[in-house]
Amino acid sequence: MKQIVILASGSGSNAENIITYFKENPQVTVSAVLTNKKTAKVLERCDRLEVPAFYFNKFAFQNSDAVVGVLKSLQPDLIVLAGFLWKIPTNIIEAFPNKIINIHPALLPKYGGKGMYGAKVHQAVKENAEKETGITIHYVNENYDEGAIIFQAKTAVEPSDDADKIADKVHQLEYEHFPKVIEKLLV
């Protein structure tokens, strides 16, 4: 069986979507969710969905081998960043080469990099009067949003769309495509 470990920082809607998608799949399972926020809503979702979840602090993540040790013990075939906002340290990237993926709420290389996440991305898309936006699923390397692109999906942006409407359209793309891309990478 293929093992997925999810890293999440926030509400966990993408994490829940992935967990639910693979719940009845005998070939793939989400073995754990790790978060860097004690109050992240993803912890409540994991409790309800009966998926083990663990919290870690910044020191454990960036200045020790604690998190990489936990990840190695879980033996993931894929580490999925689902709304995880910290840069992945070199020791984790080196321990799991080409096994860490991220979803970004824009068509990279546009609107990527440090500080470009969530509502900030959608507001920038609106302010620049883009005609389309979308999602990018990519491998994680040592730089924010610069890893090799695996998949992109687009949606139109209407002049009347505000940042919230753009976010809704992007979330629909995330929910539709992220689990399917994960499945193709694993099966």
SEMAR-159881 format. One record per residue: residue number from 0; residue in one letter; x, y, z of N, C-alpha, C, CB in turn. Coordinates in steps of 0.05 Angstrom, whole numbers. Glycine has a CB too. Example, Ala and Ser with C-alpha at 12.3 -4.5 7.8 and 13.67 -1.06 7.14 Angstrom:
2
- 0,A,264,-114,156,246,-90,156,264,-66,156,226,-89,181
- 1,S,257,-45,142,273,-21,143,258,1,157,282,-12,114
This chain:
187
- 0,M,17,-24,0,0,0,0,18,25,0,-19,0,24
- 1,K,10,44,-16,24,70,-18,15,88,5,20,84,-45
- 2,Q,35,102,17,30,119,41,33,148,33,49,111,64
- 3,I,14,164,41,16,193,38,18,206,66,-9,205,22
- 4,V,35,225,69,35,242,93,29,271,83,63,241,108
- 5,I,11,284,96,3,311,89,14,330,109,-28,314,87
- 6,L,25,353,100,33,375,116,13,398,111,63,384,111
- 7,A,1,408,132,-19,429,130,-15,450,152,-48,417,130
- 8,S,-24,474,147,-21,496,166,-48,508,175,-4,517,156
- 9,G,-69,503,160,-93,518,165,-118,502,169,-98,537,143
- 10,S,-139,509,154,-165,496,158,-166,467,150,-186,511,143
- 11,G,-150,460,130,-148,432,123,-169,422,103,-150,415,147
- 12,S,-181,440,88,-201,432,69,-189,414,47,-216,456,57
- 13,N,-166,421,38,-152,404,18,-144,378,30,-128,419,5
- 14,A,-134,379,55,-126,354,68,-150,335,71,-114,360,96
- 15,E,-173,347,79,-197,330,82,-205,319,55,-220,347,94
- 16,N,-204,335,34,-211,325,8,-194,302,-1,-209,348,-12
- 17,I,-168,303,5,-149,282,-2,-155,257,14,-120,291,2
- 18,I,-159,261,40,-164,238,58,-190,224,49,-167,248,87
- 19,T,-211,239,44,-236,228,36,-234,213,9,-258,250,34
- 20,Y,-219,225,-9,-215,213,-36,-203,185,-34,-198,231,-53
- 21,F,-184,182,-16,-169,157,-14,-180,138,8,-140,162,-8
- 22,K,-201,146,21,-212,131,44,-218,102,37,-237,144,55
- 23,E,-230,97,13,-238,70,5,-219,58,-15,-266,71,-7
- 24,N,-196,70,-19,-177,60,-39,-158,40,-25,-160,84,-51
- 25,P,-158,15,-34,-141,-5,-21,-111,-2,-27,-151,-32,-28
- 26,Q,-105,15,-47,-77,18,-55,-63,42,-43,-76,20,-85
- 27,V,-78,62,-33,-67,87,-23,-81,94,3,-70,109,-44
- 28,T,-65,104,22,-76,114,47,-61,139,57,-75,92,69
- 29,V,-75,156,70,-63,179,84,-56,169,112,-81,205,85
- 30,S,-30,165,117,-22,153,142,-20,173,165,5,139,139
- 31,A,-16,199,158,-14,219,179,-15,247,167,12,216,195
- 32,V,-23,266,184,-22,294,177,-4,308,198,-51,307,176
- 33,L,14,324,189,31,339,207,25,369,203,61,333,201
- 34,T,25,383,225,19,412,224,38,428,242,-10,418,232
- 35,N,42,453,234,60,471,249,43,491,265,78,486,229
- 36,K,17,486,268,0,504,283,-16,488,303,-18,521,265
- 37,K,-13,494,329,-28,480,350,-58,484,347,-19,490,377
- 38,T,-66,506,335,-95,513,333,-106,508,305,-99,541,341
- 39,A,-91,495,288,-100,491,260,-126,474,260,-78,477,244
- 40,K,-145,483,244,-170,469,242,-167,441,229,-190,485,224
- 41,V,-144,437,216,-139,410,204,-138,389,226,-113,411,188
- 42,L,-130,396,250,-129,377,272,-157,367,279,-116,390,297
- 43,E,-176,384,279,-204,376,284,-214,357,261,-223,401,286
- 44,R,-207,364,237,-215,347,214,-203,319,217,-207,361,187
- 45,C,-177,318,224,-164,293,226,-176,276,248,-134,297,232
- 46,D,-183,289,270,-196,274,292,-223,262,283,-201,293,317
- 47,R,-239,278,269,-264,269,259,-261,247,238,-280,292,246
- 48,L,-240,249,221,-235,229,200,-218,206,209,-222,243,177
- 49,E,-210,206,234,-194,184,246,-168,180,232,-210,159,246
- 50,V,-154,202,227,-127,202,215,-108,213,236,-126,218,188
- 51,P,-86,199,242,-67,210,262,-56,237,253,-44,190,265
- 52,A,-54,255,272,-44,282,266,-24,290,288,-67,303,265
- 53,F,-3,304,280,18,312,298,25,341,294,43,294,294
- 54,Y,31,354,316,40,382,315,70,383,319,26,399,337
- 55,F,84,401,305,112,406,310,117,436,310,130,392,288
- 56,N,138,443,324,145,472,326,167,479,306,153,479,355
- 57,K,173,504,305,193,514,285,221,503,289,194,545,286
- 58,F,229,500,314,255,489,320,257,461,310,262,491,350
- 59,A,237,444,316,237,416,308,238,414,277,212,402,318
- 60,F,226,433,264,225,432,235,250,442,221,201,448,225
- 61,Q,260,465,231,282,479,217,309,474,229,276,508,217
- 62,N,311,467,254,338,466,267,345,439,279,339,487,288
- 63,S,330,418,272,336,392,282,327,371,261,323,387,309
- 64,D,332,346,268,323,325,251,298,311,261,345,304,247
- 65,A,284,325,280,260,313,292,238,307,272,250,332,314
- 66,V,232,327,255,210,323,236,219,303,214,202,350,223
- 67,V,243,306,205,252,287,184,252,258,196,280,294,174
- 68,G,258,256,221,258,230,234,229,218,235,269,231,262
- 69,V,210,235,242,182,226,242,174,218,214,163,249,253
- 70,L,181,234,195,173,228,167,186,201,158,182,251,148
- 71,K,211,197,164,224,172,157,211,148,170,254,173,165
- 72,S,202,152,195,189,130,209,162,123,196,185,137,238
- 73,L,149,143,184,123,138,170,127,126,142,108,164,168
- 74,Q,151,128,131,157,116,105,138,125,83,158,86,107
- 75,P,134,151,79,115,159,59,126,155,30,108,189,63
- 76,D,108,148,13,114,147,-15,112,174,-27,96,127,-30
- 77,L,96,191,-14,92,219,-23,86,236,0,70,221,-45
- 78,I,98,260,2,92,280,22,78,302,7,118,291,37
- 79,V,54,309,16,36,328,2,33,353,20,9,315,-4
- 80,L,41,376,9,36,401,22,9,411,14,59,422,16
- 81,A,-9,414,33,-36,423,28,-42,447,45,-57,400,33
- 82,G,-34,471,35,-37,495,52,-16,497,73,-65,495,64
- 83,F,7,486,68,30,488,86,47,511,78,46,461,87
- 84,L,53,530,96,64,555,89,94,558,94,50,577,102
- 85,W,106,540,109,135,543,114,151,531,92,142,530,141
- 86,K,174,543,87,193,533,68,204,506,78,217,553,63
- 87,I,206,486,61,216,460,69,246,460,71,206,438,48
- 88,P,257,452,94,286,453,98,300,432,81,292,448,128
- 89,T,325,438,76,342,421,59,343,392,68,370,432,57
- 90,N,344,388,95,347,360,105,323,343,97,350,360,135
- 91,I,299,355,96,275,340,88,275,336,58,249,355,97
- 92,I,282,356,43,283,354,13,303,332,5,291,381,0
- 93,E,326,332,18,346,312,12,338,284,20,373,319,25
- 94,A,323,281,42,314,255,51,291,243,34,304,257,80
- 95,F,277,261,20,254,252,3,255,265,-24,227,259,17
- 96,P,276,259,-40,279,272,-66,256,264,-85,306,264,-79
- 97,N,244,284,-98,221,280,-116,198,265,-103,231,265,-141
- 98,K,195,268,-77,172,256,-63,156,277,-48,182,234,-44
- 99,I,162,302,-52,147,323,-38,134,341,-60,166,341,-20
- 100,I,107,344,-58,93,360,-77,77,382,-62,74,343,-95
- 101,N,71,403,-77,56,425,-66,35,434,-87,75,449,-60
- 102,I,14,446,-77,-6,458,-94,-5,488,-89,-35,447,-90
- 103,H,-4,503,-111,-3,532,-109,-28,544,-123,23,544,-122
- 104,P,-41,564,-111,-66,574,-122,-63,595,-145,-83,586,-100
- 105,A,-45,589,-163,-41,607,-187,-26,591,-208,-25,633,-179
- 106,L,-25,602,-231,-10,589,-253,19,598,-252,-23,596,-281
- 107,L,35,583,-238,63,589,-236,75,590,-264,78,569,-218
- 108,P,95,607,-269,110,622,-249,98,648,-239,137,628,-261
- 109,K,74,655,-250,61,679,-240,52,675,-211,37,687,-258
- 110,Y,54,697,-195,43,698,-168,54,677,-150,13,697,-169
- 111,G,79,670,-153,92,651,-135,113,665,-118,105,628,-151
- 112,G,125,650,-100,147,660,-84,138,666,-55,158,684,-96
- 113,K,158,674,-40,153,680,-11,131,700,-8,180,689,2
- 114,G,113,694,10,91,713,16,67,712,-3,102,740,16
- 115,M,69,696,-24,47,694,-43,32,668,-37,57,694,-72
- 116,Y,10,671,-22,-6,648,-15,-35,658,-11,4,633,10
- 117,G,-54,640,-14,-82,645,-7,-93,671,-19,-85,646,22
- 118,A,-106,686,-2,-120,710,-11,-101,731,-24,-134,723,13
- 119,K,-76,731,-16,-57,749,-28,-54,744,-58,-29,747,-14
- 120,V,-54,718,-65,-51,711,-93,-76,720,-108,-47,680,-96
- 121,H,-100,714,-98,-124,721,-111,-128,751,-114,-148,709,-96
- 122,Q,-120,766,-94,-121,795,-96,-103,805,-117,-114,808,-68
- 123,A,-79,794,-119,-60,802,-140,-70,796,-168,-32,789,-136
- 124,V,-83,773,-171,-95,765,-197,-116,786,-204,-108,737,-195
- 125,K,-133,794,-185,-154,814,-190,-142,841,-197,-172,816,-165
- 126,E,-123,850,-181,-111,876,-185,-97,878,-212,-91,882,-163
- 127,N,-87,856,-222,-73,856,-248,-91,850,-272,-50,836,-248
- 128,A,-117,848,-266,-138,843,-287,-131,819,-304,-141,868,-304
- 129,E,-122,798,-291,-116,773,-306,-142,762,-318,-103,752,-288
- 130,K,-140,750,-341,-163,738,-355,-167,709,-346,-160,740,-385
- 131,E,-145,697,-335,-147,670,-325,-129,666,-301,-141,649,-347
- 132,T,-135,646,-285,-118,638,-263,-121,608,-261,-125,653,-236
- 133,G,-111,597,-239,-114,568,-236,-98,557,-214,-107,554,-262
- 134,I,-90,532,-217,-73,518,-197,-49,507,-211,-89,496,-183
- 135,T,-28,504,-195,-4,490,-204,4,470,-182,20,510,-209
- 136,I,7,445,-190,18,424,-173,47,420,-182,1,397,-174
- 137,H,65,422,-163,93,420,-170,109,406,-148,105,449,-174
- 138,Y,133,396,-157,151,385,-137,164,407,-121,174,368,-152
- 139,V,171,401,-97,183,421,-79,213,418,-80,173,416,-49
- 140,N,226,442,-83,255,443,-82,262,464,-60,268,450,-109
- 141,E,287,473,-61,296,491,-40,285,520,-42,326,492,-40
- 142,N,271,526,-63,260,553,-67,229,552,-68,271,566,-93
- 143,Y,217,573,-57,187,574,-58,177,573,-87,177,600,-45
- 144,D,160,554,-92,144,552,-117,161,551,-143,127,576,-119
- 145,E,185,539,-141,202,537,-164,208,509,-173,228,551,-159
- 146,G,197,489,-160,201,461,-168,187,455,-194,191,442,-146
- 147,A,196,432,-206,185,424,-232,154,422,-230,197,397,-240
- 148,I,141,432,-251,112,432,-252,103,404,-261,101,453,-271
- 149,I,83,394,-246,71,368,-252,45,371,-267,66,352,-226
- 150,F,29,391,-259,3,395,-271,-7,423,-266,-17,374,-258
- 151,Q,-22,434,-286,-36,459,-282,-64,456,-293,-21,482,-297
- 152,A,-83,471,-281,-110,473,-290,-118,502,-289,-130,455,-273
- 153,K,-134,511,-309,-141,540,-311,-171,544,-307,-132,550,-338
- 154,T,-177,569,-300,-205,578,-299,-205,607,-308,-217,575,-270
- 155,A,-227,615,-320,-229,642,-330,-234,661,-306,-252,645,-350
- 156,V,-224,685,-309,-229,706,-289,-246,728,-304,-203,718,-277
- 157,E,-270,732,-294,-287,752,-306,-281,779,-293,-317,745,-302
- 158,P,-285,801,-308,-280,828,-296,-296,833,-271,-286,849,-317
- 159,S,-319,820,-269,-336,824,-245,-328,807,-221,-365,819,-252
- 160,D,-310,788,-225,-301,771,-203,-285,787,-182,-285,747,-214
- 161,D,-292,785,-157,-275,796,-136,-256,774,-127,-292,807,-112
- 162,A,-239,781,-108,-219,762,-99,-231,737,-87,-200,775,-78
- 163,D,-254,740,-73,-268,717,-61,-279,698,-83,-290,726,-43
- 164,K,-290,709,-104,-301,693,-126,-278,678,-140,-316,711,-146
- 165,I,-255,692,-143,-232,679,-155,-222,656,-138,-208,700,-159
- 166,A,-222,661,-111,-214,640,-93,-232,616,-95,-214,650,-64
- 167,D,-258,620,-97,-278,598,-99,-272,582,-124,-306,609,-101
- 168,K,-267,595,-146,-261,581,-172,-235,565,-169,-258,601,-195
- 169,V,-215,576,-156,-190,562,-153,-193,538,-134,-168,581,-142
- 170,H,-209,542,-112,-213,519,-94,-227,496,-108,-230,529,-70
- 171,Q,-246,502,-126,-259,480,-141,-239,465,-157,-281,492,-159
- 172,L,-220,479,-170,-199,465,-185,-182,448,-167,-181,486,-200
- 173,E,-175,459,-143,-159,443,-124,-173,418,-116,-153,460,-99
- 174,Y,-198,420,-108,-213,396,-99,-216,376,-121,-241,405,-89
- 175,E,-220,385,-146,-224,367,-168,-198,353,-176,-235,382,-192
- 176,H,-176,367,-177,-152,357,-190,-131,346,-171,-140,377,-207
- 177,F,-128,357,-147,-105,350,-130,-105,320,-123,-106,366,-104
- 178,P,-128,309,-114,-127,280,-108,-121,262,-132,-153,271,-96
- 179,K,-132,270,-155,-127,255,-180,-98,255,-188,-145,265,-203
- 180,V,-85,278,-186,-56,280,-193,-40,263,-173,-47,310,-192
- 181,I,-47,265,-147,-33,248,-127,-36,219,-134,-45,254,-99
- 182,E,-59,211,-141,-64,183,-148,-47,174,-172,-94,178,-154
- 183,K,-46,191,-192,-30,184,-216,0,182,-209,-33,206,-238
- 184,L,9,198,-190,37,196,-182,43,171,-166,45,221,-165
- 185,L,23,160,-153,27,137,-136,21,110,-148,11,140,-111
- 186,V,1,109,-165,-9,83,-175,3,76,-202,-39,84,-177
